Amino acid sequence: MAGRWLLAVLLLMGAPWLPACSTPVFRYALERWTPSLYEVIVFHRGPLKTNEQTLVHALQDASVEGSGLANYTVTVADLAASPREALTQLWEKQTNAPLPWVVVRYPINSLEIPSAWVGPLTAQNILLLAESPVRRELATRLGKGDALVWLLLESGNRANDDALGKKLGGLLEQTPGRVEFPADPSGDESNTVKMTLSFPVLRVPRESVPESIFSSILQNPDPELSARKEPVILPVFGRGRALAAIPASQISLDVVRSATSYLLGACSCEVKEQNPGFDLLLAVDWEGLLEGKRLSDGPPPGLISLASLMPTNRPTTTIPTTTNLNAAQDAQGAGSLYHSVIYSLLAGLVLVIAASWYFMRK
């Protein structure tokens, strides 16, 4: 193990310093960040019936592992065949579940986090799992270049939902309307793109059948959030990444400005998992939407694979909240200083090793 650590240190010391990309976060995320995969688990006991097999095959075909576009994988768990312990524990958490039963897990798969959605294996549920009217409109907005789409997850109280929509619209009018950034990866400042910004608001009816699975995905990571009787705002960017979940009581001009400032700022970290937010479950041909429209720098260099040799901080096990927004802004400004300190420490470590080896030989 020590040898692998030393190898990583030496490789990092020999690598040139690579500055953060100059592309805004929202645009870099749209062009480069692949959505994380949900896990869809189909529980059954004994052989599946013919129509049930057909539904499972349709579910598999719609996933990225099959011939589809939805960012999920499929696990078929036969309870009669003693599935692995984690699946058994998950099944034991289900209440009065008729078989076959579908459980959708978030990319951060921990038993401590509620499932994104659960329900019977039916044709309608398979159709609504990754697609719905709001999600199709969301993908269209993001694909055509909208910097940030604000989802308003309704509470069911029309007056409260309308009041929040009106308040959010007024706050968004106070955000910047244009952004300018280099279009040439070589850094030629004379070659820039001026992009007109748009921040549309899409309302998600919580009790609507077509949006039932989507609204469940939006509210279930945090039990406290799902128990609230107030509408919730989720700013979404990139390829369907929700930056945070913000209850109506916490919406303010500072919060809206924090979200937009972070997404309009230069991308200080190309690694998606080191940025705030969580990916939504969507079925979208992102590469097709972006064909011929890429503006950002190229993908990160191969050196990023060295991260596998280092200990990593796992993502938080709850949905991001408004506190993430200010933290993300601080992280952008601190990124360069942090890397400078790390490189200095690594340089000192190499010098200590070299000096110790020299004196031991003497």
C-alpha positions in Angstrom: 0.0 0.0 0.0 2.8 2.4 0.9 4.4 1.8 -2.5 1.2 2.8 -4.2 1.0 6.0 -2.2 4.6 6.9 -3.0 4.0 6.2 -6.7 1.0 8.5 -6.7 3.0 11.2 -4.9 5.8 11.0 -7.4 3.5 11.0 -10.4 1.6 14.0 -9.0 4.9 15.9 -8.4 6.0 15.3 -12.0 2.7 16.5 -13.5 2.4 20.1 -14.7 -0.1 22.3 -12.8 -3.4 22.4 -14.7 -5.5 25.5 -14.0 -9.3 25.3 -13.7 -11.3 25.5 -16.9 -12.7 28.9 -17.7 -16.1 27.6 -18.9 -19.1 28.4 -16.6 -20.1 25.5 -14.4 -23.6 25.1 -16.0 -22.1 24.8 -19.5 -19.3 22.4 -18.5 -21.7 20.2 -16.7 -24.0 20.1 -19.7 -21.1 19.1 -22.0 -19.0 16.8 -19.8 -20.8 15.4 -16.8 -22.3 11.9 -17.4 -25.4 11.4 -15.2 -25.0 8.9 -12.3 -26.9 5.7 -12.5 -29.9 4.8 -10.4 -30.5 1.1 -9.6 -33.9 -0.4 -10.4 -34.6 -3.6 -8.5 -37.3 -6.0 -9.5 -38.2 -8.4 -6.6 -40.1 -11.6 -7.4 -40.4 -15.1 -6.0 -40.0 -18.0 -8.4 -40.4 -17.9 -12.2 -41.9 -14.8 -13.7 -45.0 -15.1 -15.8 -44.7 -14.4 -19.5 -46.2 -10.9 -19.3 -44.0 -10.1 -16.3 -40.9 -11.2 -18.3 -42.0 -8.9 -21.1 -42.2 -6.0 -18.6 -38.8 -6.7 -17.2 -37.3 -6.9 -20.7 -38.9 -3.5 -21.6 -37.4 -2.1 -18.4 -34.0 -3.4 -19.3 -34.2 -2.2 -22.9 -35.0 1.4 -21.8 -31.8 1.6 -19.6 -28.4 2.8 -20.7 -27.3 -0.9 -20.2 -29.8 -1.9 -22.9 -30.6 0.1 -26.0 -32.2 3.0 -24.2 -31.2 6.3 -22.7 -32.4 6.2 -19.1 -29.7 6.5 -16.5 -30.4 3.4 -14.5 -29.3 -0.3 -14.2 -31.7 -3.2 -13.6 -31.3 -5.9 -11.0 -33.7 -8.8 -10.9 -33.9 -10.4 -7.5 -35.5 -13.8 -7.0 -36.4 -14.1 -3.3 -36.7 -17.9 -3.7 -33.0 -18.0 -4.7 -31.5 -16.3 -1.6 -30.3 -13.0 -3.1 -27.4 -11.2 -1.6 -27.7 -9.8 1.9 -28.2 -6.2 0.9 -31.1 -7.1 -1.3 -32.7 -9.2 1.4 -32.4 -6.3 3.9 -33.9 -3.9 1.3 -36.8 -6.3 0.7 -37.5 -6.5 4.5 -38.0 -2.8 4.5 -40.9 -3.1 2.1 -44.4 -3.0 3.6 -47.3 -5.1 2.1 -45.6 -5.2 -1.2 -47.2 -7.4 -3.9 -44.8 -9.3 -6.1 -43.3 -8.5 -8.6 -42.3 -5.3 -6.8 -40.0 -2.5 -8.1 -37.7 -0.5 -5.9 -35.7 2.4 -7.4 -32.6 3.4 -5.5 -30.7 6.7 -5.8 -27.1 6.6 -7.1 -25.9 7.1 -3.5 -27.2 3.7 -2.5 -27.4 3.4 1.2 -30.1 1.7 3.3 -30.2 4.8 5.4 -31.6 6.8 2.4 -35.3 6.1 1.5 -35.9 4.6 -1.9 -36.4 7.1 -4.8 -39.7 5.3 -5.6 -41.4 1.9 -5.0 -44.4 0.3 -6.7 -45.7 -2.7 -8.6 -44.4 -3.9 -11.9 -46.9 -2.5 -14.4 -46.6 -1.2 -17.9 -47.7 2.3 -16.8 -45.0 2.5 -14.1 -42.3 1.4 -16.6 -43.4 4.2 -19.0 -43.4 6.8 -16.2 -40.1 5.7 -14.6 -37.8 7.9 -16.6 -40.1 10.0 -18.7 -42.9 12.5 -18.0 -44.1 15.8 -19.5 -42.1 18.0 -17.1 -38.9 16.0 -17.6 -39.2 16.2 -21.4 -39.6 20.0 -21.1 -36.7 20.1 -18.7 -34.4 18.3 -21.1 -35.5 20.5 -24.0 -34.7 23.7 -21.9 -31.3 22.5 -20.8 -30.4 21.1 -24.2 -31.1 24.4 -26.0 -28.8 26.2 -23.6 -30.9 27.5 -20.6 -28.3 28.0 -17.8 -30.6 26.9 -15.0 -34.1 25.5 -14.8 -36.0 26.1 -11.6 -38.3 23.2 -10.7 -41.2 24.1 -8.4 -42.4 21.0 -6.7 -46.0 22.0 -5.7 -47.5 21.3 -2.3 -51.0 20.9 -3.5 -52.1 24.2 -1.9 -52.8 26.3 -5.0 -52.5 29.7 -3.2 -49.1 28.8 -1.6 -47.8 27.3 -4.9 -48.8 30.4 -6.9 -47.4 32.7 -4.3 -44.0 31.0 -4.4 -44.0 31.0 -8.2 -44.6 34.7 -8.3 -42.0 35.4 -5.7 -39.4 33.3 -7.5 -40.1 35.0 -10.8 -39.5 38.4 -9.2 -36.2 37.2 -7.7 -35.0 35.8 -11.0 -35.6 39.1 -12.8 -32.8 40.5 -10.6 -30.2 38.0 -11.9 -27.7 38.8 -14.7 -29.0 38.3 -18.2 -25.7 37.6 -20.1 -22.4 35.7 -19.6 -19.2 35.9 -21.6 -16.6 33.2 -21.6 -13.8 32.0 -23.9 -14.9 29.6 -26.7 -11.3 28.7 -27.6 -9.8 25.9 -25.4 -6.3 27.5 -26.1 -7.3 30.4 -24.0 -7.4 33.1 -26.7 -9.3 35.9 -25.0 -10.2 37.4 -28.3 -12.4 34.4 -29.1 -15.3 34.6 -26.8 -19.0 33.6 -26.7 -21.7 35.9 -25.3 -24.6 33.8 -24.2 -28.0 35.2 -23.3 -29.1 33.5 -20.1 -32.6 32.2 -19.3 -33.9 30.8 -16.0 -37.3 29.3 -16.7 -39.5 27.9 -14.0 -41.3 24.5 -14.4 -44.0 23.5 -12.0 -44.2 19.8 -10.9 -47.7 18.8 -9.7 -47.0 16.5 -6.7 -50.2 14.5 -7.0 -50.3 14.3 -10.8 -50.2 10.7 -12.1 -47.8 11.4 -15.0 -45.4 13.1 -12.5 -46.0 10.8 -9.6 -42.7 9.0 -9.9 -40.7 12.1 -10.7 -42.2 14.0 -7.7 -41.2 11.0 -5.5 -37.6 11.2 -6.8 -37.5 14.9 -6.1 -38.6 14.7 -2.5 -37.6 11.3 -1.1 -33.8 11.6 -0.3 -34.5 13.6 2.8 -37.4 12.4 5.1 -37.7 15.9 6.6 -38.1 17.4 3.1 -40.7 14.9 2.0 -42.7 15.5 5.2 -43.0 19.2 4.5 -46.4 20.6 3.5 -44.8 23.5 1.6 -43.7 23.8 -2.0 -40.0 23.1 -2.7 -37.7 24.7 -5.3 -34.9 22.7 -7.0 -32.5 24.5 -9.4 -31.5 22.1 -12.1 -28.5 22.4 -14.5 -26.2 20.4 -16.7 -27.6 17.0 -17.7 -30.4 17.1 -15.1 -28.4 17.7 -11.9 -30.4 19.3 -9.0 -28.1 21.8 -7.2 -30.2 21.8 -4.0 -33.7 21.4 -2.6 -34.9 24.7 -1.1 -38.2 24.8 0.9 -40.4 27.8 0.2 -39.7 29.3 3.6 -36.0 29.6 2.7 -36.3 31.2 -0.7 -34.6 34.6 -0.8 -32.7 36.9 -3.1 -29.4 35.8 -1.5 -30.2 32.1 -2.1 -31.2 32.7 -5.8 -28.0 34.8 -6.3 -25.9 32.1 -4.7 -27.2 29.5 -7.0 -26.8 31.5 -10.2 -23.4 32.9 -9.2 -22.1 29.4 -8.6 -23.4 28.1 -11.9 -22.2 31.2 -13.9 -18.7 31.1 -12.3 -15.7 29.4 -13.9 -15.6 25.6 -13.4 -13.0 25.1 -10.7 -13.4 21.3 -10.5 -14.1 19.1 -13.4 -15.0 16.1 -11.2 -18.8 16.0 -10.9 -18.9 14.2 -7.6 -16.9 16.9 -5.9 -19.6 19.5 -6.7 -22.9 19.9 -4.9 -26.1 18.3 -6.2 -27.6 15.0 -7.2 -28.6 13.6 -10.6 -32.3 13.1 -11.6 -33.6 10.1 -13.4 -34.1 11.0 -17.1 -34.1 9.4 -20.5 -32.4 11.9 -22.7 -29.9 11.7 -25.7 -27.6 14.4 -24.3 -24.9 13.8 -26.9 -27.4 14.2 -29.7 -28.7 17.5 -28.2 -25.2 18.8 -28.0 -23.8 17.6 -31.4 -21.8 20.4 -32.9 -22.5 22.8 -30.0 -19.7 22.1 -27.6 -18.0 25.2 -26.2 -16.0 24.0 -23.2 -12.4 22.8 -22.9 -11.6 19.1 -23.5 -12.3 16.4 -20.9 -9.9 16.2 -17.9 -6.5 14.6 -18.5 -5.7 10.9 -17.8 -4.0 11.9 -14.6 -7.4 12.0 -12.9 -7.3 8.2 -12.7 -4.8 8.5 -9.9 -7.7 9.4 -7.7 -8.3 5.7 -7.3 -5.1 5.5 -5.3 -6.2 8.2 -2.8 -8.9 8.1 -0.1 -12.1 9.8 -1.3 -14.8 11.6 0.5 -18.1 9.9 -0.2 -21.1 12.1 -1.2 -23.4 13.2 1.6 -26.3 10.8 2.2 -29.0 13.5 2.1 -30.3 15.8 -0.5 -28.3 19.1 -0.8 -29.8 22.1 1.0 -29.4 25.8 0.8 -26.2 25.7 2.8 -24.5 23.9 -0.1 -24.9 27.0 -2.3 -22.6 29.3 -0.3 -20.2 26.4 0.4 -19.9 25.8 -3.4 -19.0 29.4 -4.0 -16.4 29.3 -1.3 -15.0 26.1 -2.8 -14.5 27.8 -6.1 -12.4 30.6 -4.7 -10.4 28.2 -2.5 -9.7 25.6 -5.2 -6.4 27.1 -6.4 -5.1 27.8 -2.9 -6.0 24.2 -1.8 -4.1 22.7 -4.7 -1.1 24.9 -4.1 -0.9 23.9 -0.5 -1.2 20.2 -1.4 1.6 20.5 -4.0 3.8 22.2 -1.5 3.3 19.5 1.0 4.0 16.8 -1.5 7.2 18.6 -2.6 8.3 18.7 1.1 7.5 15.0 1.5 9.7 14.1 -1.5 12.5 16.2 -0.1 12.3 14.5 3.3 12.4 11.0 1.7 15.4 12.0 -0.5 17.2 13.5 2.5 16.6 10.4 4.7 17.8 8.1 1.9 21.0 10.2 1.5 21.9 10.2 5.3 21.2 6.5 5.6 23.7 5.9 2.9 26.2 8.1 4.6 
